[in-house]
Amino acid sequence: MEIRKVQMTGGSSYIITLPKEWIKSLKIQKNDSVGLISQSDGTLLVTPKINREQIQKIKEFDVNIVTNQNLILRQLIGAYIQGYNCIKIKSTTRMSPTIKMTVRKFTRTTIGQEVVEETDKYILVKDILNPTEMPFDRTIKRMHIIVKGMHEDIITSIRKNDKKLVEDVLLRDNEIDRLHWLVARQHNIILQNFSFADKMGVSIELANTSFLVSRIVERIGDHIIRIANNTINLTSNKIEEILIEKLESASYMALDIFNKSINSFLRKDLKLANDTIDYVSKLETRCKEINKIALKQKGDFIISLGYVVESISRIGEYSSDICENVINYIIGLDK
């Protein structure tokens, strides 16, 4: 850290000199303008980027070097999450159909990514979405609606022994991933360009909290998928009515806790967040009651039932984590 003294000029203006190395590295000339952004922690950000437009970030992939299709897809998703708005996929020879299919899969599983140029040896993918048009709260609301619907349908499928409904739930997992990746992308763009946070109308702290909440919601979605996969095994056997009732009760309680945790985030409600955390212990007690009944079961059924109960419990625990992040954020506002 360089320490520089604040000086006064003209009797009313305060000035401070800027590091020469910084000026040279950014090729700032005499009479050029720089932006000053006041941060919530009292620091002052000095930036030459005063137009507040998203930085053009370009990432290139040579598919002659990397041929593993899964790795190519993961790299493309990684570039998307890191905030690259221009991705070039190139090859010295004719690009194979499988690589082109991988690129198409990438554009289908991400939001705002489109192929704008394509030849036998080259594909250009650009981001056509204005990230500011998708506020964090709106994305997390959408994630909540999807996860809530999946959870409700899983509960219904257990009661009605409906395997088709389970299969439908499994298909919705990709939508949650897409939305979480969008939040992760916006979060990374903000970390790389603080002025973007101002353009989105959010603080750095809220961006961080939104990312953490989004990641937890995505994990809750994963547990619902785990329940769905194991529900297929459960519905292949005749389930006792008392067990169905217990599973329904625990599932609805977990869903209620999840709903409350999201509402505490959207409303920034400290009391609701705290009360929801205290509510989780009741869900744990209910899950233990199911486990006692499960001990009387046999074979693969008891294994699948164990996974279902564990995931129901984890939904409550993850919802508690959301509430903890909400409390941390609210406390941080009191400065």
SVG drawing of the C-alpha trace seen along z (x, -y; Angstrom):
<svg xmlns="http://www.w3.org/2000/svg" viewBox="-52 -30 58 87">
<polyline fill="none" stroke="black" stroke-width="0.4" points="0.0,0.0 1.3,-3.5 0.6,-6.2 0.0,-9.7 -0.8,-12.9 -3.9,-14.9 -3.0,-18.5 -5.0,-21.7 -4.9,-23.9 -6.7,-27.2 -7.8,-27.3 -10.8,-25.0 -9.9,-22.0 -8.3,-18.9 -5.9,-17.0 -3.8,-13.8 -1.2,-12.6 -1.7,-9.3 1.1,-6.7 3.2,-7.3 3.4,-3.5 -0.3,-3.2 -0.7,-6.2 1.8,-4.7 0.4,-1.2 -3.0,-2.4 -1.6,-5.0 -3.5,-7.8 -2.6,-11.2 -2.7,-14.8 -6.3,-16.1 -7.8,-12.5 -10.7,-11.9 -10.9,-9.2 -13.9,-8.1 -14.3,-8.3 -16.6,-5.8 -17.4,-6.0 -17.6,-2.5 -19.9,-1.6 -16.9,-0.9 -15.6,-4.4 -12.9,-3.6 -12.7,-5.5 -12.3,-3.7 -10.3,-5.4 -11.0,-4.0 -10.2,-5.1 -13.4,-3.3 -15.9,-6.1 -18.5,-5.0 -19.7,-2.2 -20.0,0.2 -19.2,3.9 -15.6,4.6 -15.1,6.6 -13.5,9.8 -12.5,12.4 -11.6,16.0 -10.3,18.3 -10.3,22.1 -8.2,24.2 -10.1,27.5 -7.0,29.1 -5.4,29.1 -8.5,30.1 -10.6,32.9 -12.5,34.2 -16.1,33.1 -16.9,32.9 -13.8,30.8 -14.7,28.4 -18.2,27.9 -16.9,27.3 -14.4,24.8 -17.1,23.0 -19.3,22.8 -16.3,21.6 -15.6,18.8 -19.3,17.8 -19.3,17.7 -16.0,15.7 -17.8,13.0 -16.3,13.4 -18.8,11.9 -17.0,13.1 -15.9,16.8 -14.0,18.0 -13.7,21.7 -11.1,22.4 -9.5,25.3 -6.7,25.6 -8.7,28.3 -12.3,28.8 -14.2,28.8 -15.8,32.1 -19.6,32.4 -19.3,33.5 -17.5,30.2 -20.2,28.2 -22.8,30.1 -20.9,29.4 -21.0,25.6 -24.7,25.9 -25.3,27.6 -23.4,24.8 -25.6,22.1 -28.7,24.1 -27.6,24.5 -26.6,20.9 -28.6,17.6 -27.8,15.0 -25.1,17.0 -25.6,17.2 -23.5,18.3 -23.1,15.2 -20.4,16.4 -19.5,19.9 -17.2,21.5 -15.8,25.0 -12.9,24.0 -14.3,21.3 -17.2,20.5 -17.9,17.2 -20.2,17.1 -21.4,13.7 -23.4,12.6 -26.5,10.9 -28.1,10.4 -27.7,7.1 -26.9,8.5 -28.5,5.4 -31.9,6.6 -31.8,9.6 -31.5,8.3 -30.4,10.8 -33.7,10.7 -35.6,11.6 -33.3,14.5 -33.5,15.9 -37.3,15.6 -37.4,17.6 -35.1,20.3 -37.3,20.4 -40.4,20.9 -38.8,23.8 -37.4,25.5 -40.7,25.1 -42.6,26.6 -40.2,29.6 -40.5,30.2 -44.3,30.1 -44.5,32.5 -42.1,34.9 -44.4,35.0 -47.4,35.6 -45.6,38.4 -45.0,40.3 -48.6,40.1 -49.9,41.0 -47.1,43.4 -46.6,41.3 -43.4,42.2 -44.0,39.8 -44.2,36.9 -40.9,37.9 -39.4,38.0 -40.7,34.5 -39.1,33.2 -35.7,34.6 -35.9,32.7 -36.2,29.3 -32.8,29.5 -31.0,27.9 -33.1,24.7 -31.9,24.2 -28.2,24.6 -28.8,22.0 -30.1,19.4 -27.3,20.1 -24.7,19.7 -26.2,16.4 -26.0,15.1 -22.4,16.4 -21.5,14.6 -23.0,11.3 -21.2,11.7 -17.8,12.2 -18.4,9.2 -19.1,7.0 -15.9,8.2 -13.9,7.3 -15.7,4.0 -17.1,2.3 -18.9,-0.3 -21.1,2.5 -22.6,2.9 -23.7,-0.7 -25.2,-0.1 -27.2,2.9 -28.2,0.9 -26.7,3.2 -23.9,3.0 -20.9,5.4 -22.2,6.9 -25.6,7.6 -24.0,9.1 -21.9,11.4 -25.0,12.4 -27.1,13.0 -24.4,15.3 -24.2,17.3 -28.0,17.7 -28.2,18.7 -25.5,21.4 -27.4,22.7 -30.7,22.8 -28.9,24.7 -27.8,27.3 -31.3,27.6 -32.4,28.3 -29.7,31.1 -31.2,32.7 -34.7,32.6 -33.2,34.4 -31.7,36.9 -35.1,37.4 -36.6,37.9 -34.1,40.6 -34.7,42.5 -38.5,42.0 -38.4,44.2 -37.2,47.0 -39.7,46.2 -42.7,46.2 -41.7,49.7 -42.7,51.0 -45.9,50.7 -45.3,48.0 -47.2,48.1 -49.7,45.3 -48.0,44.2 -44.7,43.8 -46.3,41.8 -47.9,39.5 -44.6,39.0 -42.7,38.3 -45.4,35.8 -45.2,34.1 -41.4,33.8 -41.4,32.7 -44.0,30.0 -42.1,28.7 -38.8,28.6 -40.6,26.7 -42.1,24.3 -38.6,23.6 -37.2,23.1 -40.0,20.7 -39.4,18.7 -35.7,18.5 -36.2,17.1 -38.7,14.6 -36.3,13.5 -33.8,12.8 -36.2,11.0 -37.6,8.9 -34.2,8.5 -36.1,9.6 -33.8,10.3 -36.6,11.6 -38.0,14.0 -34.5,15.3 -33.8,15.9 -37.2,17.6 -36.7,19.9 -33.3,21.1 -35.0,22.0 -37.7,23.9 -35.1,26.3 -34.7,28.3 -38.4,29.4 -37.6,30.8 -34.7,32.8 -36.9,34.3 -39.5,35.3 -36.8,36.9 -35.5,39.0 -39.0,40.3 -39.0,41.5 -35.7,43.2 -37.0,45.2 -39.8,46.5 -37.3,47.1 -35.4,49.6 -38.3,52.0 -38.0,52.0 -35.8,54.4 -33.5,54.4 -33.0,51.6 -36.1,49.9 -34.5,48.9 -31.4,47.5 -33.5,45.3 -35.7,44.2 -32.6,43.3 -31.4,41.1 -34.8,39.4 -35.0,38.6 -31.4,37.3 -32.1,35.0 -35.3,33.7 -33.2,32.8 -30.5,31.2 -33.0,29.0 -33.8,27.6 -30.1,27.2 -29.4,25.4 -32.4,23.1 -30.9,22.3 -27.6,21.4 -29.6,18.9 -31.0,17.3 -27.6,17.0 -26.3,15.2 -29.3,12.9 -28.5,12.1 -24.9,11.5 -25.8,9.1 -28.3,7.2 -25.9,6.8 -23.3,5.5 -25.6,2.7 -25.5,1.2 -22.3,-0.8"/>
</svg>
